[in-house]
Amino acid sequence: MPTLTRLLFALLLLGALGYGAIYSLATFVDPREREITVRVKKDGFGR
């Protein structure tokens, strides 16, 4: 049983670290706004 407890604790710790990383990225990092231009070929239209 101690190995099962250790495994569950390790998985819980990894999950908490992942959740903390995602939360901190969503909270503290501001995305930069920029203009995007996409060129579309006319060959595929009007068939």
C-alpha positions in Angstrom: 0.0 0.0 0.0 2.8 2.6 0.6 3.8 2.5 -3.1 0.2 3.1 -4.1 0.0 6.1 -1.7 3.3 7.4 -3.0 2.1 7.0 -6.6 -1.1 8.9 -5.9 0.8 11.6 -4.1 3.2 12.0 -7.0 0.3 12.2 -9.5 -1.5 14.7 -7.3 1.6 16.8 -7.1 2.2 16.8 -10.8 -1.5 17.7 -11.4 -1.2 20.6 -8.9 2.0 21.9 -10.6 0.4 21.7 -14.0 -2.8 23.5 -12.8 -0.6 26.1 -11.1 1.4 26.7 -14.3 -1.7 27.1 -16.4 -3.3 29.4 -13.9 -0.2 31.6 -13.6 0.1 31.9 -17.4 -3.6 32.8 -17.7 -3.4 35.4 -14.9 0.0 37.1 -15.3 0.8 37.0 -19.0 -0.8 39.5 -21.2 -1.1 38.6 -24.9 0.2 41.2 -27.5 -2.3 42.4 -30.0 -1.2 42.6 -33.6 -2.7 42.8 -37.0 -2.8 39.6 -39.1 -3.2 39.5 -42.8 -4.0 36.2 -44.6 -3.9 35.8 -48.3 -6.4 33.4 -49.9 -6.1 32.1 -53.4 -9.0 32.6 -55.7 -8.6 29.2 -57.4 -10.9 27.4 -54.9 -13.8 29.7 -55.1 -16.7 29.7 -57.6 -16.6 26.1 -58.8 
